[in-house]
Amino acid sequence: MGKLTTHVLDTSNGKPGSEIEVTLYRVSGHGLEHVITTITNQDGRTNEPLLEGDELLKGKYQLQFNTANYFHSMGVTLSEIPFLDDIVIRFGINDPSAHFHVPLLVSPYSFSTYRGS
């Protein structure tokens, strides 16, 4: 059974990114279809897969991580308009029976991602 998962690592503090709002969208045509909004736990992960089984469809998706609020809560001073406010990652799923893991490594001024396992 396929599933989509994520987690956040705060590389500036060397710890999981907890209590970060994560929103998943399906990209269709020129629009976005909201799928789920959740919050990362103390381990920087969501408590449940974002999608799994029959809900995971072939197509393009977008993850949005609200990182500026997280860094504000950690006491980080950000500019009035943060350099990285919401981080958006678009990716495609061709095999809905596979496990897709999309981690986010983040600091106030940089981020990276990869297809995890």
MMTF fields as JSON, N, C-alpha, C and O atoms, coordinates in Angstrom:
{
  "mmtfVersion": "1.0.0",
  "mmtfProducer": "UNKNOWN",
  "numBonds": 467,
  "numAtoms": 468,
  "numGroups": 117,
  "numChains": 1,
  "numModels": 1,
  "chainsPerModel": [1],
  "groupsPerChain": [117],
  "chainIdList": ["A"],
  "bondAtomList": [4, 2, 8, 6, 12, 10, 16, 14, 20, 18, 24, 22, 28, 26, 32, 30, 36, 34, 40, 38, 44, 42, 48, 46, 52, 50, 56, 54, 60, 58, 64, 62, 68, 66, 72, 70, 76, 74, 80, 78, 84, 82, 88, 86, 92, 90, 96, 94, 100, 98, 104, 102, 108, 106, 112, 110, 116, 114, 120, 118, 124, 122, 128, 126, 132, 130, 136, 134, 140, 138, 144, 142, 148, 146, 152, 150, 156, 154, 160, 158, 164, 162, 168, 166, 172, 170, 176, 174, 180, 178, 184, 182, 188, 186, 192, 190, 196, 194, 200, 198, 204, 202, 208, 206, 212, 210, 216, 214, 220, 218, 224, 222, 228, 226, 232, 230, 236, 234, 240, 238, 244, 242, 248, 246, 252, 250, 256, 254, 260, 258, 264, 262, 268, 266, 272, 270, 276, 274, 280, 278, 284, 282, 288, 286, 292, 290, 296, 294, 300, 298, 304, 302, 308, 306, 312, 310, 316, 314, 320, 318, 324, 322, 328, 326, 332, 330, 336, 334, 340, 338, 344, 342, 348, 346, 352, 350, 356, 354, 360, 358, 364, 362, 368, 366, 372, 370, 376, 374, 380, 378, 384, 382, 388, 386, 392, 390, 396, 394, 400, 398, 404, 402, 408, 406, 412, 410, 416, 414, 420, 418, 424, 422, 428, 426, 432, 430, 436, 434, 440, 438, 444, 442, 448, 446, 452, 450, 456, 454, 460, 458, 464, 462],
  "bondOrderList": [1, 1, 1, 1, 1, 1, 1, 1, 1, 1, 1, 1, 1, 1, 1, 1, 1, 1, 1, 1, 1, 1, 1, 1, 1, 1, 1, 1, 1, 1, 1, 1, 1, 1, 1, 1, 1, 1, 1, 1, 1, 1, 1, 1, 1, 1, 1, 1, 1, 1, 1, 1, 1, 1, 1, 1, 1, 1, 1, 1, 1, 1, 1, 1, 1, 1, 1, 1, 1, 1, 1, 1, 1, 1, 1, 1, 1, 1, 1, 1, 1, 1, 1, 1, 1, 1, 1, 1, 1, 1, 1, 1, 1, 1, 1, 1, 1, 1, 1, 1, 1, 1, 1, 1, 1, 1, 1, 1, 1, 1, 1, 1, 1, 1, 1, 1],
  "groupList": [{"groupName": "MET", "atomNameList": ["N", "CA", "C", "O"], "elementList": ["N", "C", "C", "O"], "formalChargeList": [0, 0, 0, 0], "bondAtomList": [1, 0, 2, 1, 3, 2], "bondOrderList": [1, 1, 2], "singleLetterCode": "M", "chemCompType": "L-PEPTIDE LINKING"}, {"groupName": "GLY", "atomNameList": ["N", "CA", "C", "O"], "elementList": ["N", "C", "C", "O"], "formalChargeList": [0, 0, 0, 0], "bondAtomList": [1, 0, 2, 1, 3, 2], "bondOrderList": [1, 1, 2], "singleLetterCode": "G", "chemCompType": "PEPTIDE LINKING"}, {"groupName": "LYS", "atomNameList": ["N", "CA", "C", "O"], "elementList": ["N", "C", "C", "O"], "formalChargeList": [0, 0, 0, 0], "bondAtomList": [1, 0, 2, 1, 3, 2], "bondOrderList": [1, 1, 2], "singleLetterCode": "K", "chemCompType": "L-PEPTIDE LINKING"}, {"groupName": "LEU", "atomNameList": ["N", "CA", "C", "O"], "elementList": ["N", "C", "C", "O"], "formalChargeList": [0, 0, 0, 0], "bondAtomList": [1, 0, 2, 1, 3, 2], "bondOrderList": [1, 1, 2], "singleLetterCode": "L", "chemCompType": "L-PEPTIDE LINKING"}, {"groupName": "THR", "atomNameList": ["N", "CA", "C", "O"], "elementList": ["N", "C", "C", "O"], "formalChargeList": [0, 0, 0, 0], "bondAtomList": [1, 0, 2, 1, 3, 2], "bondOrderList": [1, 1, 2], "singleLetterCode": "T", "chemCompType": "L-PEPTIDE LINKING"}, {"groupName": "HIS", "atomNameList": ["N", "CA", "C", "O"], "elementList": ["N", "C", "C", "O"], "formalChargeList": [0, 0, 0, 0], "bondAtomList": [1, 0, 2, 1, 3, 2], "bondOrderList": [1, 1, 2], "singleLetterCode": "H", "chemCompType": "L-PEPTIDE LINKING"}, {"groupName": "VAL", "atomNameList": ["N", "CA", "C", "O"], "elementList": ["N", "C", "C", "O"], "formalChargeList": [0, 0, 0, 0], "bondAtomList": [1, 0, 2, 1, 3, 2], "bondOrderList": [1, 1, 2], "singleLetterCode": "V", "chemCompType": "L-PEPTIDE LINKING"}, {"groupName": "ASP", "atomNameList": ["N", "CA", "C", "O"], "elementList": ["N", "C", "C", "O"], "formalChargeList": [0, 0, 0, 0], "bondAtomList": [1, 0, 2, 1, 3, 2], "bondOrderList": [1, 1, 2], "singleLetterCode": "D", "chemCompType": "L-PEPTIDE LINKING"}, {"groupName": "SER", "atomNameList": ["N", "CA", "C", "O"], "elementList": ["N", "C", "C", "O"], "formalChargeList": [0, 0, 0, 0], "bondAtomList": [1, 0, 2, 1, 3, 2], "bondOrderList": [1, 1, 2], "singleLetterCode": "S", "chemCompType": "L-PEPTIDE LINKING"}, {"groupName": "ASN", "atomNameList": ["N", "CA", "C", "O"], "elementList": ["N", "C", "C", "O"], "formalChargeList": [0, 0, 0, 0], "bondAtomList": [1, 0, 2, 1, 3, 2], "bondOrderList": [1, 1, 2], "singleLetterCode": "N", "chemCompType": "L-PEPTIDE LINKING"}, {"groupName": "PRO", "atomNameList": ["N", "CA", "C", "O"], "elementList": ["N", "C", "C", "O"], "formalChargeList": [0, 0, 0, 0], "bondAtomList": [1, 0, 2, 1, 3, 2], "bondOrderList": [1, 1, 2], "singleLetterCode": "P", "chemCompType": "L-PEPTIDE LINKING"}, {"groupName": "GLU", "atomNameList": ["N", "CA", "C", "O"], "elementList": ["N", "C", "C", "O"], "formalChargeList": [0, 0, 0, 0], "bondAtomList": [1, 0, 2, 1, 3, 2], "bondOrderList": [1, 1, 2], "singleLetterCode": "E", "chemCompType": "L-PEPTIDE LINKING"}, {"groupName": "ILE", "atomNameList": ["N", "CA", "C", "O"], "elementList": ["N", "C", "C", "O"], "formalChargeList": [0, 0, 0, 0], "bondAtomList": [1, 0, 2, 1, 3, 2], "bondOrderList": [1, 1, 2], "singleLetterCode": "I", "chemCompType": "L-PEPTIDE LINKING"}, {"groupName": "TYR", "atomNameList": ["N", "CA", "C", "O"], "elementList": ["N", "C", "C", "O"], "formalChargeList": [0, 0, 0, 0], "bondAtomList": [1, 0, 2, 1, 3, 2], "bondOrderList": [1, 1, 2], "singleLetterCode": "Y", "chemCompType": "L-PEPTIDE LINKING"}, {"groupName": "ARG", "atomNameList": ["N", "CA", "C", "O"], "elementList": ["N", "C", "C", "O"], "formalChargeList": [0, 0, 0, 0], "bondAtomList": [1, 0, 2, 1, 3, 2], "bondOrderList": [1, 1, 2], "singleLetterCode": "R", "chemCompType": "L-PEPTIDE LINKING"}, {"groupName": "GLN", "atomNameList": ["N", "CA", "C", "O"], "elementList": ["N", "C", "C", "O"], "formalChargeList": [0, 0, 0, 0], "bondAtomList": [1, 0, 2, 1, 3, 2], "bondOrderList": [1, 1, 2], "singleLetterCode": "Q", "chemCompType": "L-PEPTIDE LINKING"}, {"groupName": "PHE", "atomNameList": ["N", "CA", "C", "O"], "elementList": ["N", "C", "C", "O"], "formalChargeList": [0, 0, 0, 0], "bondAtomList": [1, 0, 2, 1, 3, 2], "bondOrderList": [1, 1, 2], "singleLetterCode": "F", "chemCompType": "L-PEPTIDE LINKING"}, {"groupName": "ALA", "atomNameList": ["N", "CA", "C", "O"], "elementList": ["N", "C", "C", "O"], "formalChargeList": [0, 0, 0, 0], "bondAtomList": [1, 0, 2, 1, 3, 2], "bondOrderList": [1, 1, 2], "singleLetterCode": "A", "chemCompType": "L-PEPTIDE LINKING"}],
  "groupTypeList": [0, 1, 2, 3, 4, 4, 5, 6, 3, 7, 4, 8, 9, 1, 2, 10, 1, 8, 11, 12, 11, 6, 4, 3, 13, 14, 6, 8, 1, 5, 1, 3, 11, 5, 6, 12, 4, 4, 12, 4, 9, 15, 7, 1, 14, 4, 9, 11, 10, 3, 3, 11, 1, 7, 11, 3, 3, 2, 1, 2, 13, 15, 3, 15, 16, 9, 4, 17, 9, 13, 16, 5, 8, 0, 1, 6, 4, 3, 8, 11, 12, 10, 16, 3, 7, 7, 12, 6, 12, 14, 16, 1, 12, 9, 7, 10, 8, 17, 5, 16, 5, 6, 10, 3, 3, 6, 8, 10, 13, 8, 16, 8, 4, 13, 14, 1, 8],
  "groupIdList": [1, 2, 3, 4, 5, 6, 7, 8, 9, 10, 11, 12, 13, 14, 15, 16, 17, 18, 19, 20, 21, 22, 23, 24, 25, 26, 27, 28, 29, 30, 31, 32, 33, 34, 35, 36, 37, 38, 39, 40, 41, 42, 43, 44, 45, 46, 47, 48, 49, 50, 51, 52, 53, 54, 55, 56, 57, 58, 59, 60, 61, 62, 63, 64, 65, 66, 67, 68, 69, 70, 71, 72, 73, 74, 75, 76, 77, 78, 79, 80, 81, 82, 83, 84, 85, 86, 87, 88, 89, 90, 91, 92, 93, 94, 95, 96, 97, 98, 99, 100, 101, 102, 103, 104, 105, 106, 107, 108, 109, 110, 111, 112, 113, 114, 115, 116, 117],
  "secStructList": [7, 7, 3, 3, 3, 3, 3, 3, 3, 3, 6, 6, 6, 6, 3, 3, 7, 7, 1, 7, 3, 3, 3, 3, 3, 3, 3, 3, 6, 6, 3, 3, 3, 3, 3, 3, 3, 3, 3, 7, 7, 6, 6, 1, 5, 7, 1, 1, 7, 1, 3, 3, 4, 4, 4, 7, 7, 1, 3, 3, 3, 3, 3, 3, 3, 3, 2, 2, 2, 2, 2, 2, 2, 6, 6, 7, 7, 7, 7, 1, 1, 7, 1, 1, 1, 3, 3, 3, 3, 3, 3, 3, 3, 1, 7, 6, 6, 1, 3, 3, 3, 3, 3, 3, 3, 3, 3, 6, 6, 3, 3, 3, 3, 7, 7, 5, 7],
  "xCoordList": [0.848, 0.0, 0.893, 1.791, 0.655, 1.444, 1.075, -0.027, 2.04, 1.759, 2.718, 3.774, 2.325, 3.117, 3.36, 2.419, 4.639, 5.003, 5.998, 6.571, 6.191, 7.158, 7.702, 7.137, 8.781, 9.27, 10.139, 10.595, 10.36, 11.127, 12.287, 12.107, 13.482, 14.665, 15.138, 15.389, 15.258, 15.753, 17.274, 17.837, 17.936, 19.386, 20.122, 21.295, 19.463, 20.124, 20.203, 21.08, 19.296, 19.291, 19.619, 19.724, 19.783, 20.133, 19.074, 19.383, 17.798, 16.714, 15.512, 15.452, 14.558, 13.349, 12.584, 12.585, 11.939, 11.089, 9.689, 8.881, 9.398, 8.1, 7.108, 7.483, 5.84, 4.714, 4.773, 4.474, 5.167, 5.167, 3.932, 3.664, 3.184, 2.004, 2.437, 3.274, 1.856, 2.151, 0.832, -0.122, 0.779, -0.422, -0.055, 0.942, -0.88, -0.694, -1.804, -2.977, -1.399, -2.337, -2.084, -0.958, -3.136, -2.999, -2.979, -3.789, -2.068, -1.983, -2.792, -2.505, -3.812, -4.657, -4.856, -5.397, -4.415, -4.519, -3.727, -2.513, -4.412, -3.746, -4.11, -3.822, -4.748, -5.191, -4.638, -3.962, -4.944, -4.546, -5.788, -6.711, -5.811, -6.903, -6.368, -5.466, -6.921, -6.48, -6.77, -7.876, -5.775, -5.933, -5.964, -6.895, -4.952, -4.879, -3.969, -3.008, -4.289, -3.402, -3.193, -4.149, -1.936, -1.599, -0.426, 0.095, -0.017, 1.084, 2.098, 1.721, 3.389, 4.405, 4.445, 4.169, 4.796, 4.877, 6.27, 7.07, 6.56, 7.838, 9.037, 10.172, 8.783, 9.845, 9.966, 10.753, 9.191, 9.23, 8.463, 8.572, 7.689, 6.927, 5.433, 4.999, 4.668, 3.218, 2.811, 3.456, 1.749, 1.333, 0.822, 0.891, 0.319, -0.21, 0.373, 0.806, 0.391, 0.773, -0.14, -1.308, 0.395, -0.417, -1.463, -2.593, -1.079, -1.979, -1.542, -0.364, -2.5, -2.143, -3.259, -4.411, -2.885, -3.852, -4.5, -3.828, -5.82, -6.58, -6.581, -6.894, -6.234, -6.189, -4.959, -4.951, -3.915, -2.681, -2.831, -2.884, -2.899, -3.14, -1.912, -1.102, -1.787, -0.746, -0.989, -2.129, 0.078, -0.098, 0.928, 1.906, 0.681, 1.573, 0.987, -0.223, 1.873, 1.469, 2.317, 3.384, 1.823, 2.562, 2.463, 1.369, 3.614, 3.677, 4.061, 4.964, 3.386, 3.704, 3.98, 3.146, 5.148, 5.569, 5.623, 6.306, 4.914, 4.895, 6.061, 5.896, 7.232, 8.443, 8.708, 9.345, 8.25, 8.519, 7.901, 8.541, 6.672, 6.041, 6.838, 6.977, 7.355, 8.182, 9.418, 9.701, 10.154, 11.368, 11.062, 11.832, 9.943, 9.52, 9.327, 9.777, 8.657, 8.396, 9.679, 9.708, 10.735, 12.035, 12.859, 13.982, 12.313, 13.008, 13.964, 14.765, 13.883, 14.751, 14.19, 12.997, 15.036, 14.624, 14.683, 15.747, 13.532, 13.438, 13.087, 12.542, 13.395, 13.034, 11.514, 10.796, 11.039, 9.592, 8.934, 7.875, 9.56, 9.13, 10.21, 11.277, 9.944, 10.981, 11.466, 10.694, 12.751, 13.326, 12.613, 12.229, 12.432, 11.663, 10.483, 10.639, 9.32, 8.117, 7.439, 7.458, 6.85, 6.278, 7.169, 7.464, 7.591, 8.414, 7.511, 6.763, 7.585, 6.743, 7.614, 8.635, 7.195, 7.887, 6.865, 5.864, 7.119, 6.267, 6.985, 8.191, 6.231, 6.811, 5.743, 4.547, 6.194, 5.279, 5.299, 6.322, 4.152, 4.017, 3.55, 2.479, 4.372, 4.016, 3.521, 2.735, 3.962, 3.59, 2.907, 3.585, 1.574, 0.87, 0.945, 0.454, 1.546, 1.694, 3.001, 3.248, 3.837, 5.136, 5.03, 4.043, 6.067, 6.164, 6.97, 8.111, 6.38, 7.045, 7.243, 6.281, 8.502, 8.827, 9.537, 10.562, 8.982, 9.518, 9.95, 9.144, 11.217, 11.694, 12.097, 12.419, 12.069, 12.503, 13.595, 13.383, 14.758, 15.842, 15.847, 15.955, 15.73, 15.455, 16.231, 16.502, 16.573, 17.088, 16.382, 15.652, 16.568, 15.867, 16.217, 15.46, 17.371, 17.802, 18.118, 18.658, 17.788, 18.035, 17.171, 16.684, 16.993, 16.303, 16.757, 17.281, 16.549, 16.754, 15.797, 15.239, 15.626, 14.738, 15.287, 16.227, 14.711, 15.099, 13.991, 13.104, 14.04, 13.077, 13.673, 14.651, 13.087, 13.54, 12.848, 12.133, 13.092, 12.47, 11.739, 11.156],
  "yCoordList": [-1.18, 0.0, 1.242, 1.357, 2.155, 3.371, 4.38, 4.372, 5.259, 6.334, 7.489, 7.33, 8.663, 9.875, 10.366, 10.58, 10.542, 11.023, 12.173, 12.404, 12.884, 13.979, 14.131, 13.595, 14.849, 15.307, 16.537, 16.802, 17.289, 18.525, 18.449, 18.096, 18.789, 18.896, 20.346, 20.918, 20.934, 22.296, 22.202, 21.893, 22.469, 22.32, 23.44, 23.282, 24.555, 25.652, 25.374, 25.902, 24.551, 24.223, 22.761, 22.35, 21.974, 20.566, 19.74, 18.904, 19.972, 19.228, 19.134, 19.835, 18.268, 18.181, 19.504, 20.239, 19.788, 20.972, 20.628, 20.103, 20.915, 20.552, 21.708, 22.88, 21.338, 22.287, 23.205, 24.395, 22.633, 23.365, 22.961, 21.776, 23.964, 23.69, 23.217, 23.845, 22.105, 21.515, 21.356, 20.79, 21.856, 21.72, 21.005, 21.325, 20.032, 19.278, 19.65, 19.725, 19.883, 20.171, 19.204, 18.75, 18.89, 18.263, 19.395, 20.318, 19.326, 20.336, 19.813, 18.744, 20.58, 20.157, 21.327, 22.364, 21.152, 22.252, 23.442, 23.357, 24.55, 25.757, 26.046, 27.13, 25.078, 25.321, 24.322, 23.358, 24.579, 23.707, 23.192, 23.956, 21.901, 21.286, 20.933, 20.104, 21.556, 21.29, 19.835, 19.343, 19.155, 17.758, 17.655, 17.079, 18.211, 18.107, 19.206, 19.615, 19.671, 20.543, 19.876, 19.443, 19.792, 19.13, 19.859, 20.824, 19.398, 19.999, 18.901, 17.78, 19.228, 18.239, 18.037, 18.952, 16.811, 16.482, 16.811, 17.45, 16.386, 16.693, 16.072, 16.506, 15.053, 14.419, 15.044, 14.573, 16.102, 16.772, 16.033, 16.372, 15.024, 14.208, 14.445, 14.971, 14.052, 14.081, 12.77, 11.741, 12.807, 11.607, 10.501, 9.323, 10.868, 9.921, 10.266, 11.398, 9.308, 9.657, 10.763, 10.845, 11.605, 12.653, 12.059, 12.543, 11.015, 10.245, 8.787, 8.491, 7.882, 6.473, 5.7, 6.132, 4.548, 3.672, 4.301, 4.894, 4.166, 4.663, 6.187, 6.728, 6.888, 8.352, 8.876, 10.015, 8.042, 8.439, 8.168, 7.015, 9.225, 9.126, 9.562, 10.357, 9.04, 9.492, 10.965, 11.372, 11.77, 13.179, 14.061, 13.591, 15.359, 16.38, 16.873, 17.061, 17.079, 17.524, 18.704, 18.963, 19.417, 20.54, 20.474, 20.41, 20.491, 20.603, 22.029, 22.602, 22.598, 23.944, 23.853, 23.368, 24.319, 24.304, 25.738, 26.575, 26.034, 27.385, 27.498, 27.284, 27.835, 27.816, 29.123, 29.096, 30.25, 31.529, 31.53, 31.968, 31.048, 30.995, 30.116, 30.427, 29.023, 28.123, 28.863, 28.829, 29.528, 30.217, 31.369, 31.624, 32.075, 33.107, 32.482, 33.035, 31.329, 30.666, 30.195, 30.015, 29.995, 29.584, 30.794, 30.63, 32.01, 33.209, 33.778, 34.659, 33.274, 33.773, 35.106, 35.209, 36.108, 37.4, 37.332, 37.141, 37.49, 37.497, 38.893, 39.686, 39.2, 40.502, 40.62, 39.629, 41.834, 42.078, 41.141, 40.572, 40.989, 40.007, 38.933, 39.139, 37.784, 36.754, 36.285, 36.191, 35.995, 35.471, 34.185, 34.025, 33.269, 32.04, 32.047, 31.784, 32.345, 32.369, 31.011, 30.23, 30.733, 29.422, 28.768, 29.364, 27.553, 26.82, 25.884, 25.099, 25.973, 25.17, 24.18, 24.546, 22.916, 21.859, 21.185, 20.651, 21.21, 20.502, 19.249, 19.257, 18.183, 16.899, 16.06, 16.321, 15.052, 14.178, 12.762, 12.276, 12.109, 10.7, 9.936, 10.199, 8.984, 8.143, 6.773, 6.162, 6.276, 4.939, 5.048, 5.045, 5.145, 5.331, 4.14, 4.222, 3.044, 1.9, 1.986, 1.149, 2.99, 3.134, 4.065, 4.781, 4.035, 4.96, 6.166, 6.027, 7.344, 8.597, 9.364, 9.672, 9.672, 10.435, 11.707, 11.647, 12.867, 14.158, 14.93, 15.645, 14.792, 15.519, 16.951, 17.262, 17.806, 19.189, 19.457, 19.276, 19.887, 20.344, 21.859, 22.388, 22.571, 23.998, 24.803, 24.334, 26.015, 27.041, 28.336, 28.323, 29.448, 30.669, 31.184, 31.967, 30.746, 31.286, 30.233, 30.557, 28.967, 27.933, 26.713, 26.51, 25.898, 24.633, 23.67, 24.083, 22.386, 21.372, 20.224, 20.079, 19.421, 18.275, 17.18, 17.406, 16.012, 14.881, 13.836, 13.951, 12.828, 11.747, 10.744, 10.062, 10.668, 9.758, 8.412, 8.114, 7.621, 6.28, 6.047, 4.982],
  "zCoordList": [0.0, 0.0, 0.0, 0.833, -0.913, -1.01, 0.05, 0.599, 0.326, 1.275, 1.037, 0.425, 1.539, 1.464, 2.884, 3.649, 3.23, 4.559, 4.433, 3.368, 5.533, 5.573, 6.978, 7.932, 7.103, 8.399, 8.178, 7.066, 9.267, 9.194, 10.185, 11.351, 9.694, 10.545, 10.535, 9.475, 11.72, 11.886, 11.948, 12.998, 10.827, 10.769, 11.502, 11.842, 11.747, 12.468, 13.964, 14.647, 14.476, 15.894, 16.165, 17.32, 15.101, 15.256, 15.942, 16.792, 15.571, 16.214, 15.278, 14.268, 15.613, 14.789, 14.787, 15.774, 13.675, 13.559, 14.041, 13.275, 15.289, 15.866, 15.766, 15.73, 15.725, 15.671, 14.463, 14.556, 13.316, 12.053, 11.26, 11.061, 10.812, 10.002, 8.611, 7.962, 8.168, 6.867, 6.122, 6.655, 4.885, 4.068, 2.776, 2.129, 2.415, 1.175, 0.203, 0.568, -1.063, -2.148, -3.295, -3.495, -4.049, -5.36, -6.376, -6.299, -7.313, -8.361, -9.535, -10.073, -9.93, -11.053, -11.998, -11.616, -13.232, -14.195, -13.696, -13.509, -13.481, -12.985, -11.542, -11.034, -10.866, -9.498, -8.503, -8.862, -7.247, -6.15, -5.443, -5.159, -5.16, -4.412, -3.025, -2.899, -1.986, -0.621, -0.264, -0.485, 0.288, 0.698, 2.217, 2.781, 2.883, 4.343, 4.886, 4.234, 6.08, 6.842, 8.186, 8.829, 8.611, 9.869, 10.51, 9.952, 11.675, 12.434, 12.743, 13.082, 12.624, 12.979, 14.493, 15.269, 14.891, 16.312, 16.869, 16.186, 18.089, 18.748, 18.027, 18.221, 17.193, 16.416, 15.024, 14.203, 14.753, 13.46, 12.372, 11.194, 12.763, 11.809, 12.0, 13.024, 11.008, 11.181, 11.849, 11.648, 12.637, 13.364, 12.452, 12.802, 11.307, 10.323, 8.957, 8.743, 8.025, 6.646, 6.12, 6.5, 5.251, 4.64, 3.711, 3.639, 3.005, 2.138, 2.201, 2.399, 2.031, 1.928, 1.247, 1.207, 0.715, 0.075, -1.141, -1.985, -1.221, -2.368, -2.477, -3.537, -1.393, -1.425, -2.162, -2.631, -2.265, -2.938, -4.428, -4.856, -5.205, -6.638, -7.426, -6.948, -8.62, -9.538, -9.844, -10.066, -9.856, -10.187, -9.524, -8.942, -9.626, -9.07, -7.752, -7.625, -6.768, -5.441, -5.01, -5.568, -4.003, -3.433, -1.913, -1.353, -1.257, 0.201, 0.556, -0.053, 1.533, 2.01, 3.51, 4.275, 3.919, 5.317, 5.823, 5.232, 6.906, 7.473, 8.454, 9.655, 7.932, 8.748, 9.491, 10.545, 8.988, 9.669, 11.062, 12.018, 11.193, 12.52, 13.47, 14.652, 12.943, 13.758, 14.274, 15.472, 13.384, 13.819, 14.764, 15.691, 14.545, 15.505, 16.887, 17.89, 16.936, 18.221, 18.897, 20.115, 18.119, 18.665, 19.113, 19.59, 18.965, 19.383, 18.355, 18.666, 17.125, 16.056, 15.554, 15.267, 15.452, 14.919, 13.398, 12.81, 12.782, 11.323, 10.862, 11.631, 9.614, 9.066, 8.977, 9.102, 8.761, 8.688, 7.676, 7.941, 6.54, 5.549, 5.532, 4.954, 6.162, 6.27, 4.904, 3.95, 4.834, 3.594, 3.197, 2.039, 4.14, 3.911, 4.871, 6.064, 4.35, 5.174, 5.07, 6.021, 3.937, 3.647, 2.6, 1.564, 2.872, 1.916, 1.139, 1.722, -0.182, -1.07, -1.823, -2.406, -1.803, -2.549, -3.446, -2.968, -4.757, -5.726, -6.18, -6.423, -6.29, -6.678, -7.36, -7.229, -8.085, -8.805, -8.267, -7.785, -8.357, -7.973, -9.193, -9.74, -9.612, -10.75, -10.338, -11.061, -9.191, -8.725, -7.37, -6.343, -7.343, -6.077, -5.126, -4.0, -5.557, -4.653, -3.853, -2.985, -4.14, -3.479, -2.265, -2.097, -1.43, -0.299, -0.754, -1.193, -0.65, -0.967, 0.33, 1.033, 0.641, 1.849, 1.4, 0.721, 1.785, 1.363, 2.609, 3.203, 3.008, 4.178, 3.827, 2.68, 4.838, 4.688, 5.717, 6.916, 5.247, 6.112, 5.989, 4.883, 7.122, 7.04, 8.083, 9.189, 7.696, 8.593, 8.177, 7.186, 8.888, 8.494, 7.092, 6.517, 6.533, 5.243, 4.194, 3.137, 4.473, 3.466, 3.743, 4.855, 2.69, 2.864, 1.779, 0.745, 2.027, 1.003, 1.258, 2.346, 0.237, 0.316, -0.579, -1.341, -0.491, -1.316, -1.213, -0.367, -2.063, -1.922, -0.942, -1.249, 0.211, 1.254, 1.149, 0.192, 2.17, 2.188, 3.503, 3.704]
}
